[in-house]
Amino acid sequence: MAFRPPIRIASGGTIGGTTLGAVYGMNSASMAVLGSLVSLVGLGIFDDNRVILSLSLFIAASLSLPLVLFTGSLINLLTRKYVFSIGAGIAILGNFLFMLDMPLAFIIANTCRMAGAGLVMMCISLYTMDFISRPQLASTESRKMLFSGMAWLVFPFLGSWMWVNIDGRAPFLISIMALAALLGTFWWLRISEADLIRRPDAKNLNFIRNVRNYFQNPHMRVAYLIAVARSSSWVVFFTYGPIYMHDAGIAPEWIGLFMGAIMSVLLFSGRFAHFAEYIGIRKAILCSFLMAGGSMIVLGLLPEATIWGLVLLLLASLGFDMLDIVGNIPFMRMVTPKIRTEMTSVFSTWREMSFVVTPGLATLILLFTDISGLFLLLGIALVGAGFLTRTMPIRVD
């Protein structure tokens, strides 16, 4: 009789927030090492043309969108563990393409980066909903943010410093190693499907039908708005934040250090989660939007890029971080196991939607104004989104 290694994460709900947090953290490390570099690399490739840079990111996101839109069908065909592996593999390919330092390769590399992240993050979200009970969702999300915060504290500086002082390919090699470690750990864990999750009927994986069913529910529309708004905020932060710092006179090798320092607020995710549970998830989401939006508005009104703008970026990131911790909870507490995969395949497009919409709008905005104007408009949008979230049902708390 052949020996079968034990399933280290069983299907009976034994998976914990720490395990999910570690997986999430390794994925975050692979992205964080490039966090302050993608824009700077793009500026070099496109001769400091910020409109062309935004347009290239828009094209890359548009190309990655179809793959993520049909993730539900892909999971039904291959199961989650293989979709997770494919996502990590695509991200590894993207890192190799970045090292070619060519315009077309840059666009395809970003396409791979976004598509890979979308597949991996959707699988992590599904595993979270499978194995974590409703009362533990906030603490689990905060634990994931804690591991993510440790990655974002160290790797942006490591990436930018190595890019300037060692070799332009070094950060991408580090990202590849982090993704390889993620894949190895994932397969060592042997995560199985939870017992309560049925295999979706193929007819229910019609994406157009699922989109219609999803957006017919007004509460699901609000959950999607929260996710897109917070993801768009991070897209602006990581795409145009390094450019703002460059304009403020910060040397490229130190931009990653400043980005990591700002992201260090993620280390206080546990405190934020307790605060959110104390005042209620709905109020926490509203307060987060108002803090982030107000900070971005003031930043956009500053007459020029200045070192003091980093303080406002820090305050905005506090709001973004709180939204990362509690922003997915409305969806997770409202969706039922019966339609979880179908609805998650729609909800998870918030990441790709923000990747498409944000650089697309930024391209148009930058034709008429500068980055400060972009920050100002983002702040106004966040404040408006915050007030729209007041319609969420009480069961979200």
Secondary structure, DSSP 4 states (H G I P E B T S, - for coil): -------SB-TTS---HHHHHHHHHHHHHHHHTTTTTHHHHHHHHTTT-HHHHHHHHHHHHHHHHHHHHTHHHHHHHH-HHHHHHHHHHHHHHHHHHHTT--HHHHHHHHHHHHHHHHHHHHHHHHHHHHHS-GGGHHHHHHHHHHHHHHHHHHHHHHHHHHHHHT-TTHHHHHHHHHHHHHHHHHHHHTB---TTPPPPPGGGG-HHHHHHHHHTSHHHHHHHHHHHHHHHHHHHHHHHHHHHHHHTT--HHHHHHHHHHHHGGGGGHHHHHHHHHHH-HHHHHHHHHHHHHHHHHHHHHSSS--TTHHHHHHHHHHHHHHHHHHTTHHHHHHS-GGGHHHHHHHHTHHHHHHHHHHHHHHHHHHTTS-HHHHHHHHHHHHHHHHHHGGGS-GGG-
